[in-house]
Amino acid sequence: MPFEIRITDNAPRFDRWSTTYPEGVTEVLFAQFGVQAANLEQANAAVDDMLGLFDHDPRPAVLDRGHFIDTSGYANATLRAYWFCPDDYHRWAGQESVEVFWASRLSTGPVGYYRETAVIPRNHATAEFINCHNRTGFLTIFDHVPAGAAV
């Protein structure tokens, strides 16, 4: 498990955390799975439906959950997942249950779904990964969710 430290030597407009990569990790695949709805109850219920996807290996090493109201007043709920091996993510995403889940999401309706991924290479100079969880004007709440655990 990576070592985490809290950055305390400045006062950014949002929380900032830094962590070191586990030994041997050269890149992290970051995936964000989100929904947008009229209210937080709808948005969080839709994210609850996604949690079962993470019961199967290869699970992400880290899974965080958050929600916020955007500047237009819409409720957004997200799962942010980190795989220390991008190939593990691709094996996870290629499972029938994951593919069926995304294929079954409607393109219109009261809840909008999105997903995005990025591969983040290790900064060999500092061997750190920095994550900033907020944007000006958003109220964001993130909770760590153990991958594969009932929430």
Backbone as numpy.savetxt, mean C-alpha at the origin, in Angstrom:
# Nx Ny Nz CAx CAy CAz Cx Cy Cz
13.47 -8.79 9.02 12.63 -7.61 9.02 13.51 -6.38 9.02
13.15 -5.35 8.25 13.99 -4.15 8.19 14.01 -3.40 9.51
15.05 -2.66 9.73 15.20 -1.80 10.89 14.57 -0.46 10.55
13.72 0.08 11.41 13.05 1.34 11.14 13.46 2.39 12.15
13.57 3.63 11.68 13.87 4.76 12.56 12.90 5.89 12.26
12.61 6.68 13.24 11.76 7.85 13.07 12.66 9.05 12.83
12.39 9.80 11.77 13.16 11.00 11.45 12.70 12.11 12.40
13.61 12.68 13.18 13.22 13.69 14.17 14.01 14.99 14.04
14.92 15.09 13.08 15.78 16.26 13.03 15.22 17.42 12.20
13.97 17.31 11.76 13.34 18.42 11.06 11.84 18.37 11.30
11.13 19.33 10.75 9.68 19.39 10.95 8.98 19.43 9.58
8.88 18.29 8.88 8.21 18.30 7.58 6.71 18.51 7.74
6.05 18.80 6.65 4.60 19.01 6.68 3.84 17.70 6.82
4.53 16.58 6.79 3.89 15.27 6.87 4.87 14.32 7.55
4.34 13.21 8.06 5.19 12.20 8.68 6.12 11.60 7.65
7.37 11.39 8.05 8.35 10.79 7.16 9.07 9.71 7.94
9.20 8.54 7.33 9.87 7.42 7.95 10.97 6.92 7.03
12.00 6.37 7.61 13.08 5.79 6.84 13.35 4.39 7.37
13.71 3.50 6.47 14.04 2.14 6.87 15.18 1.63 6.02
15.92 0.71 6.53 16.98 0.10 5.75 16.42 -1.14 5.05
17.02 -1.51 3.94 16.62 -2.72 3.24 17.14 -3.93 4.00
16.40 -5.02 3.99 16.93 -6.26 4.54 18.17 -6.69 3.75
19.01 -7.47 4.34 20.23 -7.95 3.69 19.90 -8.62 2.36
20.61 -8.24 1.32 20.45 -8.86 0.01 19.37 -8.27 -0.87
18.53 -7.38 -0.35 17.46 -6.79 -1.15 18.03 -5.64 -1.97
17.77 -5.67 -3.27 18.28 -4.61 -4.15 17.19 -3.70 -4.69
15.93 -4.12 -4.57 14.82 -3.29 -5.00 13.55 -3.75 -4.29
12.60 -2.84 -4.21 11.32 -3.12 -3.57 10.23 -2.82 -4.60
9.26 -3.71 -4.71 8.10 -3.41 -5.53 7.02 -2.89 -4.59
6.62 -1.66 -4.82 5.58 -0.99 -4.05 4.30 -1.06 -4.87
3.22 -1.50 -4.25 1.92 -1.55 -4.93 0.89 -0.85 -4.06
0.08 -0.05 -4.71 -1.01 0.63 -4.00 -2.32 0.19 -4.64
-3.22 -0.29 -3.79 -4.54 -0.73 -4.23 -5.54 0.18 -3.53
-6.33 0.90 -4.30 -7.21 1.87 -3.66 -8.60 1.92 -4.23
-9.44 2.59 -3.47 -10.83 2.81 -3.87 -11.21 4.25 -3.54
-12.19 4.73 -4.27 -12.75 6.05 -4.00 -14.26 5.90 -3.97
-14.88 6.50 -2.97 -16.33 6.40 -2.80 -16.86 7.68 -2.19
-18.16 7.74 -2.02 -18.80 8.94 -1.47 -18.50 9.12 0.02
-18.27 8.00 0.74 -18.02 8.11 2.18 -17.02 7.04 2.61
-16.45 7.23 3.80 -15.43 6.30 4.29 -15.99 4.91 4.56
-17.24 4.80 4.93 -17.84 3.49 5.16 -17.80 2.65 3.88
-18.22 3.24 2.76 -18.19 2.52 1.48 -16.76 2.20 1.07
-15.87 3.17 1.20 -14.48 2.98 0.78 -13.80 1.89 1.60
-13.97 1.93 2.91 -13.33 0.91 3.76 -13.94 -0.47 3.55
-15.24 -0.55 3.28 -15.86 -1.85 3.00 -15.27 -2.45 1.72
-15.03 -1.62 0.73 -14.44 -2.12 -0.52 -13.01 -2.61 -0.29
-12.25 -1.91 0.54 -10.89 -2.36 0.86 -10.94 -3.64 1.68
-11.91 -3.76 2.58 -12.07 -5.01 3.34 -12.18 -6.21 2.40
-12.88 -6.03 1.27 -13.03 -7.10 0.29 -11.69 -7.51 -0.33
-10.71 -6.62 -0.33 -9.40 -6.91 -0.91 -8.50 -7.70 0.03
-8.74 -7.60 1.32 -7.80 -8.17 2.29 -7.57 -9.68 2.10
-8.58 -10.40 1.70 -8.44 -11.83 1.50 -7.43 -12.19 0.41
-7.19 -11.26 -0.51 -6.20 -11.51 -1.57 -4.81 -11.72 -0.98
-4.56 -11.19 0.20 -3.23 -11.26 0.80 -3.06 -12.45 1.73
-4.03 -13.37 1.70 -3.93 -14.60 2.50 -3.08 -15.65 1.81
-2.69 -15.41 0.58 -1.96 -16.40 -0.21 -0.54 -15.94 -0.51
0.38 -16.88 -0.48 1.78 -16.58 -0.81 1.93 -16.41 -2.32
2.90 -15.66 -2.72 3.84 -14.92 -1.88 3.25 -13.60 -1.40
3.10 -13.51 -0.09 2.54 -12.31 0.54 3.55 -11.17 0.48
3.05 -9.93 0.57 3.98 -8.81 0.68 4.69 -8.85 2.03
5.88 -8.30 2.08 6.63 -8.23 3.34 5.99 -7.23 4.29
5.39 -6.18 3.72 4.75 -5.14 4.51 3.42 -4.80 3.84
2.38 -4.65 4.65 1.07 -4.25 4.15 0.52 -3.19 5.08
0.27 -2.00 4.55 -0.28 -0.89 5.33 -1.64 -0.52 4.76
-2.51 -0.04 5.63 -3.85 0.36 5.23 -4.07 1.81 5.64
-4.73 2.56 4.79 -5.00 3.95 5.13 -6.28 4.44 4.51
-6.74 5.58 4.98 -7.89 6.23 4.36 -7.80 7.73 4.57
-8.43 8.47 3.69 -8.42 9.93 3.78 -9.57 10.49 2.97
-9.89 11.73 3.25 -10.86 12.49 2.46 -10.04 13.44 1.59
-10.24 13.37 0.27 -9.44 14.22 -0.61 -10.02 15.64 -0.67
-9.33 16.51 -1.39 -9.72 17.92 -1.43 -11.05 18.14 -2.14
-11.55 17.14 -2.87 -12.87 17.24 -3.51 -13.97 16.66 -2.63
-13.60 16.13 -1.46 -14.58 15.60 -0.53 -14.87 14.11 -0.68
-14.16 13.44 -1.59 -14.37 12.00 -1.77 -13.55 11.21 -0.75
-14.10 10.07 -0.35 -13.42 9.19 0.59 -12.53 8.22 -0.20
-11.32 8.06 0.25 -10.36 7.17 -0.38 -9.83 6.21 0.67
-9.71 4.94 0.32 -9.12 3.94 1.21 -8.09 3.18 0.39
-6.95 2.87 1.01 -5.87 2.22 0.28 -5.22 1.11 1.07
-4.65 0.18 0.34 -3.71 -0.80 0.87 -2.41 -0.53 0.15
-1.34 -0.42 0.90 -0.01 -0.23 0.33 0.82 -1.44 0.70
1.30 -2.13 -0.32 2.01 -3.39 -0.12 3.43 -3.28 -0.68
4.35 -3.93 0.01 5.76 -3.91 -0.39 6.28 -5.34 -0.49
6.76 -5.70 -1.67 7.42 -6.99 -1.87 8.91 -6.71 -2.06
9.77 -7.45 -1.36 11.21 -7.26 -1.47 11.78 -7.94 -2.71
10.94 -8.64 -3.44 11.34 -9.27 -4.70 10.20 -9.03 -5.70
10.44 -8.22 -6.74 9.37 -7.96 -7.71 8.78 -9.23 -8.33
9.59 -10.28 -8.51 9.05 -11.52 -9.07 7.98 -12.12 -8.15
8.14 -11.95 -6.84 7.12 -12.44 -5.90 5.79 -11.73 -6.13
5.86 -10.43 -6.36 4.62 -9.69 -6.65 3.95 -10.25 -7.91
4.73 -10.45 -8.96 4.16 -10.93 -10.22 3.54 -12.32 -10.05
4.16 -13.18 -9.24 3.56 -14.49 -8.96 2.25 -14.32 -8.19
2.25 -13.41 -7.21 1.04 -13.15 -6.43 -0.06 -12.60 -7.35
0.27 -11.59 -8.15 -0.72 -10.94 -9.00 -1.25 -11.87 -10.08
-0.48 -12.88 -10.47 -0.90 -13.82 -11.50 -1.77 -14.96 -11.01
-2.03 -15.03 -9.72 -2.90 -16.07 -9.19 -4.34 -15.85 -9.65
-5.03 -16.94 -9.86 -6.39 -16.86 -10.36 -7.28 -16.00 -9.46
-7.17 -16.15 -8.14 -8.05 -15.39 -7.23 -7.82 -13.89 -7.36
-6.57 -13.48 -7.58 -6.27 -12.05 -7.72 -6.78 -11.55 -9.07
-6.54 -12.31 -10.13 -7.00 -11.90 -11.46 -8.53 -11.84 -11.52
-9.20 -12.81 -10.91 -10.67 -12.83 -10.90 -11.21 -11.62 -10.12
-10.57 -11.31 -8.99 -11.01 -10.16 -8.20 -11.01 -8.89 -9.06
-9.88 -8.61 -9.73 -9.79 -7.37 -10.50 -10.71 -7.41 -11.72
-10.86 -8.57 -12.34 -11.75 -8.67 -13.50 -13.21 -8.46 -13.11
-13.55 -8.72 -11.85 -14.94 -8.59 -11.40 -15.30 -7.19 -10.93
-14.33 -6.28 -10.84 -14.63 -4.92 -10.42 -15.29 -4.17 -11.56
-16.37 -3.48 -11.26 -17.09 -2.71 -12.27 -16.30 -1.47 -12.64
-16.41 -1.06 -13.91 -15.73 0.16 -14.34 -16.54 1.41 -14.02
-17.80 1.23 -13.65 -18.64 2.36 -13.21 -19.40 1.92 -11.97
-19.86 2.88 -11.21 -20.65 2.56 -10.03 -20.28 3.44 -8.86
-20.78 3.11 -7.68 -20.57 3.98 -6.51 -19.14 3.92 -5.96
-18.36 2.90 -6.34 -16.99 2.77 -5.86 -16.05 2.65 -7.05
-15.03 3.49 -7.07 -14.02 3.41 -8.12 -12.77 2.73 -7.58
-12.18 1.85 -8.37 -11.00 1.09 -7.96 -9.79 1.51 -8.77
-8.62 1.45 -8.17 -7.39 1.65 -8.91 -6.27 0.84 -8.27
-5.24 0.60 -9.04 -4.04 -0.08 -8.54 -2.86 0.43 -9.34
-1.75 0.52 -8.67 -0.53 0.98 -9.32 0.67 0.31 -8.65
1.73 0.16 -9.42 2.95 -0.41 -8.87 4.14 0.42 -9.30
5.19 0.32 -8.52 6.46 0.96 -8.85 7.58 0.10 -8.25
8.65 -0.05 -9.01 9.82 -0.73 -8.49 10.80 0.35 -8.04
11.19 0.25 -6.77 12.06 1.26 -6.17 13.44 0.63 -5.97
14.44 1.11 -6.71 15.77 0.53 -6.54 16.41 1.01 -5.25
17.27 0.19 -4.72 18.00 0.54 -3.51 18.95 1.70 -3.82
18.99 2.66 -2.91 19.96 3.75 -3.01 21.25 3.20 -2.40
22.18 2.83 -3.25 23.39 2.18 -2.76 24.24 3.11 -1.90
24.05 4.40 -2.02 24.85 5.33 -1.21 24.38 5.31 0.24
23.06 5.23 0.45 22.55 5.30 1.83 21.91 4.01 2.29
21.58 3.12 1.35 20.90 1.85 1.66 19.60 2.09 2.42
18.91 3.18 2.10 17.67 3.52 2.78 16.52 3.59 1.80
15.34 3.44 2.34 14.09 3.61 1.61 13.27 4.60 2.42
12.87 5.71 1.83 12.12 6.73 2.55 10.71 6.77 2.01
9.73 6.83 2.91 8.33 6.84 2.53 7.64 8.01 3.23
6.94 8.82 2.46 6.20 9.96 3.01 4.72 9.69 2.82
3.97 9.72 3.91 2.56 9.32 3.89 1.61 10.50 4.03
1.60 11.43 3.18 0.58 12.46 3.28 0.79 13.48 2.19
-0.24 14.22 1.90 -0.16 15.37 1.01 -0.81 16.52 1.75
-0.37 17.71 1.48 -0.95 18.89 2.11 -2.46 18.90 1.83
-3.24 19.11 2.87 -4.69 19.19 2.71 -5.42 17.88 2.91
-4.70 16.77 3.01 -5.35 15.48 3.22 -5.21 15.06 4.67
-6.24 14.50 5.21 -6.16 13.83 6.51 -5.94 12.36 6.21
-4.81 11.82 6.58 -4.49 10.44 6.25 -4.23 9.64 7.52
-4.77 8.44 7.57 -4.53 7.54 8.68 -4.00 6.24 8.09
-2.82 5.79 8.53 -2.27 4.52 8.07 -2.05 3.60 9.24
-2.43 2.36 9.08 -2.20 1.33 10.08 -1.49 0.18 9.41
-0.49 -0.37 10.10 0.20 -1.55 9.58 -0.72 -2.76 9.72
-0.84 -3.54 8.66 -1.66 -4.73 8.67 -0.73 -5.92 8.41
-0.61 -6.86 9.37 0.23 -8.03 9.09 -0.31 -8.78 7.87
0.54 -9.03 6.89 0.10 -9.69 5.67 -0.44 -11.07 5.99
-1.64 -11.35 5.49 -2.27 -12.63 5.70 -3.04 -12.74 7.02
-3.06 -11.67 7.81 -3.77 -11.71 9.10 -5.18 -11.19 8.94
-6.08 -11.73 9.67 -7.47 -11.25 9.67 -7.51 -9.88 10.32
-8.22 -8.96 9.70 -8.31 -7.60 10.23 -9.77 -7.25 10.42
